[in-house]
Amino acid sequence: MAEVVLRNVCKTFGRVEVLRDVSLHLRDREFVVCVGPSGCGKSTLLRLIAGLEDITRGELRIDGELVNDRKPKDRGIAMVFQSYALYPHMKVYDNMAFGLELSKHSRKEIDERVRRAAEILELTPLLGRLPKELSGGQRQRVAIGRAIVRDPKVFLFDEPLSNLDAALRVQMRIEIARLHDAIGATMVYVTHDQVEAMTLADRIVVLRDGRVEQVGAPLELYHQPANRFVAGFIGSPQMNFIDCTVESADALGVLVRLPAGEKLRAPTAADGLRPGDPVTLGIRPEHLLEGRAPPDGATLNGRCFVVEQLGESHLLHAELPEQWRLTVRSAGDARLRARDDLTIGVPAEHCHLFLADGRALARRQYGVPTANSAM
């Protein structure tokens, strides 16, 4: 397989700059997932790697070779799109074989590749069927099989599960993870679904407005977001954010005052903060304590205004003094109902602090600076 290296890549459409100075090093056999809000440039990035769009500035290398001016067919890549794009009049076997036939491969080699891919994807019993006789998940597997038979250096996936229902998405997510393990290919996967990103990726690339915000392993981004944007984007429900004021900052952490007057010492770097400086405290819904005080942190009092029962867990949406709100996630069934009073524990060990410009302060308990490298 191959590594993919982008150096200072920019892409403009007229006067609109879609990608801005993107530098990434995607390692051989790595599964990299690109995420971000709509319009952030993630699909454009994939299309640049595929050769479906021209790079405005910068370099793209695949397997060490500069490919900026190479046609898609000469880059050693295969792409799986959101739509299956299967030929409706061709059976599964012929859909998978068609590209190889155009490339003038021998009949024997075509048959070997198609049957090997069908075995990997458990499509062998379906080779004689037409696409209309397949489920959505089976059609997507055929589309993936059509990519596998080309034996590419790099697989590119552009939101391949978006057209599937929830149950099929889970099934296909497992299938793609199993496929990566089986063939050990370099894969670049674009999605808006962070569950797919967290469960599939070796590393996640978070994009915003055409720039790379952070690159890292899924749990690195979850525990050590580089900035407020990444902290709010990774995790569902998203992280709670509370505007605070610095009381003091020293080697032990940063003491902040919450809107209702409670104080909490966040175990983060002081980073030159002074009393009175504005900061934002972040804590994830699953880290808040419903109905109990933490051994170290703050205790808040509020009132539920919405309760969401999810079965294995529940979400409490609470309104607190000063007109600010928190979301609390707890296991099991909720005991509280809307308009019930609620005590919320805020454990200091799970708190993040963000400066006015959005940058995250390094958290002491991890012993390393916040990850913010794009390489």
Residue pairs with C-beta under 8 A, 6 or more apart in sequence:
1 28
1 29
1 153
1 154
1 184
1 185
1 186
2 28
2 62
2 63
2 64
2 76
2 153
2 154
2 186
3 25
3 26
3 27
3 28
3 30
3 62
3 63
3 64
3 186
4 24
4 25
4 26
4 49
4 60
4 61
4 62
4 154
4 186
4 188
5 24
5 25
5 26
5 59
5 60
5 61
6 22
6 23
6 24
6 25
6 45
6 48
6 49
6 58
6 59
6 60
7 23
7 58
7 59
7 60
7 61
8 21
8 22
8 23
8 57
8 58
8 59
9 19
9 21
9 22
9 23
9 45
9 48
9 55
9 57
9 58
9 59
9 60
10 17
10 19
10 20
10 21
10 22
10 55
10 56
10 57
10 58
11 17
11 18
11 19
11 41
11 44
11 48
11 53
11 55
11 56
11 210
12 18
12 56
17 210
18 41
18 44
18 210
19 41
19 44
19 45
19 48
19 210
20 209
20 210
20 211
21 58
21 211
22 41
22 45
22 58
22 210
22 211
22 212
22 374
23 212
23 374
23 375
24 32
24 205
24 212
24 215
24 374
24 375
25 375
26 32
26 186
26 188
27 186
28 186
29 184
29 185
29 186
30 186
30 187
30 202
30 203
31 180
31 187
31 189
31 200
31 201
31 202
31 203
32 187
32 188
32 189
32 201
32 202
32 203
32 204
32 205
33 189
33 190
33 191
33 196
33 197
33 200
33 201
33 203
33 204
33 205
34 42
34 45
34 46
34 188
34 189
34 190
34 191
34 204
34 205
34 207
35 42
35 190
35 191
35 192
35 194
35 197
35 204
35 205
35 206
35 207
35 233
36 42
36 192
36 206
36 207
36 208
36 213
36 233
37 192
37 208
37 233
38 192
40 207
40 208
40 209
40 210
41 207
41 209
41 210
42 190
42 205
42 207
43 158
43 159
43 190
44 53
45 190
45 207
46 79
46 156
46 158
46 188
46 190
47 53
47 158
48 54
48 55
48 60
49 60
49 62
49 75
49 77
49 154
49 156
49 188
50 72
50 75
50 77
50 79
50 156
51 67
51 70
51 71
51 72
51 75
51 77
52 72
52 79
54 68
55 68
59 66
59 68
60 66
60 67
60 68
61 67
62 75
62 76
62 77
62 153
62 154
63 76
63 153
67 74
67 75
75 153
75 154
76 152
76 153
76 154
77 152
77 153
77 154
77 155
77 156
78 146
78 147
78 148
78 150
78 152
78 154
78 155
78 156
79 147
79 155
79 156
79 157
79 158
80 140
80 143
80 144
80 147
80 155
80 156
80 157
80 158
80 160
81 143
81 158
81 160
82 158
82 159
82 160
82 162
82 163
83 163
84 131
84 139
84 140
84 142
84 143
84 163
85 143
86 95
86 131
86 139
86 142
86 143
87 94
87 95
87 98
87 131
88 130
88 131
88 132
89 130
90 98
90 130
90 131
91 127
91 128
91 129
91 130
92 118
92 123
92 126
92 127
92 128
92 129
92 130
92 131
92 134
92 142
92 145
93 114
93 118
93 127
93 128
95 131
95 142
95 146
96 114
96 117
96 118
96 142
96 145
96 146
96 149
97 110
97 111
97 114
97 149
98 146
99 146
99 149
99 150
100 109
100 110
100 113
100 114
100 149
100 150
101 110
105 113
110 149
113 148
113 149
113 151
114 127
114 145
114 149
115 124
115 127
116 149
117 123
117 145
117 148
117 149
118 124
118 126
118 127
118 145
120 145
120 148
120 179
120 182
120 183
121 141
121 142
121 144
121 145
121 148
121 175
121 179
122 141
123 138
123 141
123 142
123 145
126 134
126 138
126 142
131 139
131 142
134 142
135 168
136 163
136 164
136 165
136 168
137 164
137 168
137 171
137 172
137 175
140 160
140 161
140 163
140 164
140 172
141 172
141 175
143 160
144 160
144 176
144 179
147 155
148 179
148 183
152 185
153 186
154 185
154 186
154 187
154 188
155 185
155 186
155 187
155 188
156 187
156 188
156 189
157 176
157 187
157 188
157 189
157 190
157 191
158 190
159 190
159 191
159 192
160 172
160 176
160 189
161 168
161 169
161 172
161 173
161 191
161 193
161 196
162 191
162 192
162 193
164 172
169 193
169 196
173 195
173 196
173 199
173 200
176 189
176 200
177 199
177 200
180 187
180 200
189 196
189 200
189 201
191 197
194 233
194 234
194 235
194 236
195 236
197 204
197 218
198 204
198 218
198 222
198 234
199 218
201 217
201 218
202 217
203 215
203 216
203 217
204 215
204 216
204 217
204 218
204 221
204 234
205 212
205 215
206 212
206 213
206 214
206 215
206 221
206 229
206 230
206 233
206 234
207 213
208 229
212 374
213 226
213 227
213 229
213 230
214 221
214 225
214 226
214 227
214 230
214 371
214 372
214 374
215 371
215 373
215 374
215 375
216 224
216 371
220 371
221 230
221 234
221 371
222 234
222 235
223 363
223 366
224 360
224 363
224 366
224 368
224 370
224 371
225 231
225 234
225 352
225 360
225 370
226 359
226 360
226 370
226 371
226 372
227 354
227 358
227 359
227 360
227 372
228 241
228 280
228 282
228 354
228 358
228 360
229 358
230 360
231 239
231 282
231 352
231 354
231 360
232 238
232 239
232 241
232 282
235 284
237 285
237 315
237 327
237 329
239 282
239 283
239 284
239 285
239 352
240 282
240 283
240 284
240 285
240 288
240 326
240 327
241 280
241 281
241 282
241 354
242 258
242 259
242 280
242 281
242 282
242 283
242 324
242 326
243 259
243 278
243 280
243 324
244 256
244 257
244 258
244 259
244 278
244 279
244 280
244 281
245 256
245 257
245 276
245 277
245 278
245 279
246 254
246 255
246 256
246 257
246 273
246 274
246 275
246 276
246 277
246 278
246 279
247 255
247 256
247 257
247 263
247 275
248 254
248 255
248 275
249 255
249 270
249 271
249 272
249 273
249 274
249 275
250 270
251 270
252 265
252 267
253 265
253 266
253 267
253 268
253 270
253 348
253 364
254 265
254 266
254 268
254 270
254 273
254 279
254 353
254 361
255 263
255 264
255 265
255 266
256 263
256 264
256 265
256 266
256 279
256 281
256 353
257 263
258 264
258 281
258 298
258 300
259 320
259 321
259 322
259 324
260 300
260 320
260 321
260 322
262 298
262 299
262 300
263 298
264 281
264 297
264 298
264 346
264 348
264 351
265 296
265 348
266 281
266 348
266 351
266 352
266 353
266 361
267 348
267 349
267 351
267 363
267 364
267 365
268 351
268 352
268 353
268 361
268 362
268 363
268 364
269 361
269 362
269 364
270 361
271 355
271 361
271 362
273 279
277 356
278 356
279 353
279 354
279 355
279 356
280 353
280 354
281 351
281 352
281 353
281 354
282 351
282 352
282 353
282 354
283 346
283 347
283 350
283 351
283 352
284 329
284 350
285 315
285 326
285 327
285 328
285 329
286 329
287 347
287 350
288 326
288 328
288 329
288 344
288 345
288 346
288 347
289 344
289 345
289 346
289 347
290 316
290 328
290 330
290 342
290 343
290 344
290 345
291 342
291 343
292 343
292 345
293 299
293 343
293 345
294 345
294 346
294 347
294 348
295 347
296 347
296 348
296 349
297 345
297 346
297 347
297 348
297 349
297 351
298 345
298 346
298 348
299 343
299 344
299 345
299 346
300 320
300 326
300 343
300 344
300 345
300 346
301 320
301 321
301 341
301 342
301 343
301 344
302 318
302 319
302 320
302 321
302 326
302 341
302 342
302 344
303 318
303 319
303 339
303 340
303 341
303 342
304 316
304 317
304 318
304 336
304 337
304 338
304 339
304 340
304 341
304 342
305 317
305 318
305 319
305 325
305 338
305 339
306 315
306 316
306 317
306 338
307 314
307 315
307 316
307 317
307 334
307 336
307 337
307 338
308 314
308 315
308 316
308 317
309 333
309 334
312 331
312 332
313 329
313 330
313 331
313 332
314 329
314 330
314 332
314 333
314 334
315 327
315 328
315 329
316 327
316 328
316 329
316 330
316 334
316 336
316 342
317 325
317 326
317 327
318 325
318 326
318 327
318 328
318 342
318 344
319 325
320 326
320 344
326 344
328 342
328 344
336 342
349 365
352 360
352 361
352 363
353 360
353 361
354 360
354 361
355 361
360 370
361 370
362 368
362 369
362 370
363 370
